[in-house]
Amino acid sequence: MDIRSHWQAIASHPMGGWRTVTEPALPTLDPDRRLLWCGIGGSLLPSETLVRAFGDDRVFRNWVPLASPEPVADFHLQSGDQLVFASKSGKTLELWTWIARLRAQPGFANLAAPILITQDDANPLATWGRANDCLILPIPVEVGGRFSAFTPIGTLPLAWMGRSAQAFLQGGREVITEVEAGRGPWRDRIAATVALLLDAHQRGITEWVFMPYAMRLDNLSAWWVQLIAESLGKVAKDGIRKGFTPIRAVGPVDQHSQLQRWMAGPRNLGVIVMTVDGTPAPEKLDPPPGSPYPGLALLQGADILRAQAVGSADALEAAGVPVLRWSMPRLDERELGAFMMAWQAIVGILGMALELDPFDQPEVEDGKKRTFKRLGLG
């Protein structure tokens, strides 16, 4: 498929700045101290994806995402807590609820000034941060929230964990380079995926499941869902409602809970099955006497997971369900960066092909206005 014209439309769009991948200067954070990350939507999902993909027990103990405005039982600030307040617009209600809640705690004044990730303009968060000597890590004006994985929203958690933000950015940069050049394996995969999804859309396939067979990538599904839902569910320029419904899944959990619907339910759905290759650490399985699967002694967990992924994809195809098979050669920063950038490109190109704006979310803004009115805040 020739995607050049759609890519040019993205390049000229005021919110097409995510195509430019730059490496910001990042502060040094202590991985042995808690990182309280206050944000929601595009200001949290990329961060959570990377933490869950690459974190270890220490990281999981110290990573504290604060998103919903509801109070957390027995939550108290600790000496040495590191605060990050993330909001592209600087106006997110959930974020300001947490700022107010944290400021009300006795230990807030003794902590280091929070780090802010936001547009560096006159928005309320940036203005408050400058007045309180906070470090501001900017999100470019031309980068939308759900396309912010390659800003400090993604790179700061990687640096905190001691992982390579540079490799993550490089993976994204390689994808953009190929698309701009019009050739290369990433460019070809993006074009083929766009063509497949558009063809399926014309045949009434408007729901797509994303199911990585890797528990570490469960949150990648959540990131993917927002990227698809907010970008590709719109009233197009011709007044027709268009788009895709994304469905979050993870294998093999949802193989046991959703596969029945996908295979035997209405034929309006396709499934993206993702596997991670590579060589995992060897392990020994020792099935007890009476196990229904004594042959497990000759296998490893990775063998079983791979067979489940292939078996589910084969079964779906045999049932007539469209399947897109996607393999990642290994789970590292560069490969995950390339994958996330590829899907940003896929979504942008799909939006242009469907003649809708993939970078706005007008109905979401309407919901926010109604919320503020009910609360007497706007």
N, C-alpha and C positions, 0 to 999 in steps of 0.2 A: 504493500500500500504506500502511496506517495503522501507523506505527512508534512511536506515542506510548507504548504500554504497555511496549514493550521499552526505549525510551529512559528511561522512569521507573525501570525495573528497574536500568539502568546507574547512574542518578543515586543510587540508594539503596545501591549496592554499595560495600563498603569500599575497593575499588580503582578507583572511578570518578572519581578526582580529576583525571585527565588532561583532563577537560572544562573545567577552569578554567585559562585561559592567563594567566600573569603574567609580567612582565618583570623578571628578576633583575638586580642590579648585577653587572657583569662586570669583571674585571681587564683591564688593557691588556697585550696580548702583542705581541711584535715579529715581524712577518711575515717579516723577513729572517733570523730565527733558527729553528732546527729546533724543531718542536713534537712531542715524543714522547708519543703518546697510548696509554696502557696500559689496555686494556679489551677486552671481548669481548661478542658477542651484542648485546643492547640497549644496552650501554654503548659500542659502537663503530659498529654498522651505521648509525644515523642520522647520526652524525658523518661517516663515510666517504661516505655518500650525498651530503651537502651539499658536502663538499670536492671530490668528483669532479664534481659538477654545476656548481660555480661557480669552481673553482680555475683558476689559470694555471700557467705553467711554474715560476715562483718558488714558488708554493704546493706544487706536486707535488714539488719538490726538498726542501722543508722539512717536509713532512708525513710523519711516521714512525709508522705504527700498529704497536703491539706487542701481539699477541693470543695466538697459540699459545705454549705453554710451551717449545717447542723452541728451542734456541739459534740465533741468526742469525750466520752466518759473518762474521768480521771486523767485528763491530759494536763500536763504541767510542763512549763519550760524548765530546762536544765542548764546549769552553768556550762558555757561553751557551745551552746546550740548555735548553729549557723543558719541564718534566715535568707531565703530567696523569695522575692515577691515578683511573680511573672504575669504580665498581662500586656498584650500587644497594644491595645487601646488605652490602657491605664485606667479603665473605668469599670472593670468587671466587678459585679456586685458580690460574687462569692469571695473574691480576693479581698475586697474592702471589709467584708464581714470578718475575715480572719485577721486582717491588720488590726481592726478594732478589738477583737477578742484577745490577741496576743499583747496588745498595748495595755490591756486591763490586768494582765498578770504581773505580780510583783517583780519578777526577774527581768522583765523586758528592758528596762533602762540600763541594766548591767551588761547586756549583750553587745557585741560589735554591731555597727550599723548594718542593716540589711543590704543585700545585693539586689538591685532591681533590673529586671529584663523587660524592656518596654521600648516604644518609640521614644527617641530622645527629642521630644518637642515640648509643647506647653500642656500636655495632658496632665490630669490630676496626680497620677502616680509619679511621673517624672518631676513635676513641680514640687511635690512633697519630698521626694528623694533629694533634690538639690538643696532644699531648705534644711535637711537633716544630715548632710554630708554622706549620703549613700553613694556607692559606686553604681553607675548606670551602664549596663551592657546593652547596647542598642539593637533593636530589631528594625531593619530598614523599613521606611514607609511603604515601599513598593513590594513588601513581602507580607502576605496574609497569614493569619494565625495558624491555620491548618497546614500551611506550607513552610512552617518555621523550623523544621527539624535541623536545618543546616545553619542556624543562627545559634547564639548561646543557649537557646532552649535545649538543643541537643548536645552541644560541645561541652557545656559546663558540667553536666552530670558525668560525662565520660572522663573529663580531667579529674574530677573529684574521686572517681573510682580508680584512677591510675591507668585508665585505658587510653587508647590513642585517638584523640579527637582529629588529629591530622589524617590518619588512615580513613576515618569515617568521611571526612570532607573530600579526600582524594577519590574515594569510591563514587561519591556523587558527581564530582568534577569529571570523571572519566565518562560517565553516562552523557552528560551535557556535551562534552567534546565530540562524542560520536554522533549525537543527534544533529549538532550544528554542522558537522562535516558531511552528514548524509550517508554515512557508511560505518560498518562495524557491527559486532554481534549484539551489543545493547540496542543500537538503533534498529536492527532487524527484529529483535524480540519485541521492542515497543511497537513497531509498525504492525507486526503479526498479531499482537494482543489487541490493539485497537481494531484491526480488521475483524477479528473473531468476535469481539464484543458488539461491534456495530452490526455485523451480520446476524448475530443472535438477537439483538434488539429488534431488528426488522421482523424476526420470526416470533416475537412475543416473549422472548427470554429477558425479563426485566429484573429478576432477582439473582444475585450471585453470592455464593458462599465463599469465604476465604478460610481455608483450613490448613494451617501449617502443622505438620507432624513433628512438633517439638514443643514441649511445655514451656520452654524458655521464651517462646515466641507468641504466647497467648496474648500479651499486650500489643504485639504487632497487629493482631487482628482488630483490636480496639482502635488503634491509630488508623488503620485502613478503612474501617467503617466510617469514621468521621470524614476522612478525605473523600470518600465516595458520596456519602449522604449529603453533605453540605455543598459539594461541588456539582453533583450531577442529578439533583432532584429539583427541577426548576420549571417554571413556565417559560417556554422558548419565545423567541422573537415573533414567531407566527401565532402565538397565543395558545399553542398546544402544550399540555403537560408532558414532560419527557423525563427520562432518567432511569436510574438503577436503584434497586433496594439492596444494600449490602447486609450480609448476615455474618455475624461473628461466630467462629468455631475454632476448635483446636483438636487435633488428633492425638491419641485415639479416643479421647473423652466423647466427642460428639459423634464419632462413629457408632457409639452405643446409645446416643440419645436423639440424634436428628436424621441419621441416614435413612431410616424408614420413610420419613416424609419426603426426602429428596428423591428417592427411587420410585415411590408409588403414589406420591401426591400429584397435584396439578403440574403440568409440564410447562411451567413458566420460569424455570430455575436452572442455573448452571453452577458448577462447583470448581473452584480453583484448589487443587491439591498441591501443597508445597512440601518438599522434602529437603533435608539437610544432609549432604553427603559427608565425606571425610572419614577419618579413622578414629573412632572413640577409644577411650582407655579400655583395655581388655578386662573382662570380668569372668568369673566362674559361676555357673548356675548348678545347683545341687538339688534336683527335685527329690522329694522324700518318697519312700516306698508307697505305692498306691496312687501316686500322681497320675492323672489321666494323660499327662504329656511327659513320659520318661525321656523323650528325645530332646527335652530342654537342655539336658546335660551337654549336648553338642552345639548349642546355640548361645547367642548373647542377646541382650535386650535390644541392641541396635538392629540385629537381624530381624527380630520380631516386629519392631516398629516399621522398618522398611517394607516388610512383607504386608503389613496392615495397610500402609499407604497405597502400595501398588494394587493390593486386592480390592480396596475400596474404590479406587479410580477405575479399575477394570469392571467392577460390578456396576458402577454408575453408567459407564459407557454402554455396557450390555443392556441396561435398562432404557437406553435412549436419552440419557441426560448429558448435555454438553459438559465436557471436562477440559480444563486447562491445567496441564501438568507443568509445575515450575520447580526446578531443583536449584538449590544453593550449594555450591561446591564445598563450602565450610562456613561455619558461623563465626565470623570475625568482624571487626569494625568496617573494614573496606567493603566486604561483600554485603553487609547489611546497609551501609550507606548507599551502595549502588542500587540495591533493591528498592529502597525508599525513594531515591531520586527517580528511578525508572517509573514508579507508580505515580509520582507527582507529574511526570511528563505524560504518562498514559491518560491520566484524568484530565489534564489541561487540554490535550489534543482531542479527547472524546467530547469535551464540552464544546470546543469550537466546531467539531464535526456535526454535533447535534444542534448547533446554532443557539446555544445558551451560554450565559456567562459563568464559567466555572469558578470565578473568584469572588462572587458576592454571596450573600445569604439574607435577602430582604425579609423573608418570612420570620427568620430568627430574630431580626431586629424588632419586628412587630411584637413578638412575644415578650421581648425585654421591656418594651414600652408599657405593655399591659401589666407586667409585673411591678414596674416602678409606680404605676398609677395606683395599684392595689395597696402598695406599701406607703403611699404618700411621699414618695421620694423623687417624683419627677412631674 
